[in-house]
Amino acid sequence: MPAKCRSAVKTFTDRRRTGQKHHTAVKSDLAIVELIWRICKLANIKSQIKRNRQNEKRRLRNRVYRGRARTFVAKARTAIETASPEEAKEAVIRAVSALDRAAEKGVIHKNNAARRKSRLMKRLAALAK
């Protein structure tokens, strides 16, 4: 992120925290993002400004699904290594569900989800032996 953008973000977050008025009515975080994009001059073309705004919205939305899948997979791996087989099985089921949801939303590729699920199931099967 260019220095100009970093300073703009800091200014907005500081003013928002202290409750100071700003020259633009900021109604949501999306408005802040839009303003920062315009201030940074990363795009001058109207369609590209809109595309940047859309990408930012999608990035924020996708983070939730990707992070949730990552968290459940990590918990499942930990459960496989330390917990009882029943707890490990429950953790793997939750991880598989989170991976399926992320793949369904298009956050990760379906083959990526399938590969991760396969590796988890392989570890779970080795635990049962």
Order of alpha helices (4+ residues) and beta strands (2+ residues): alpha-alpha-alpha-alpha-alpha
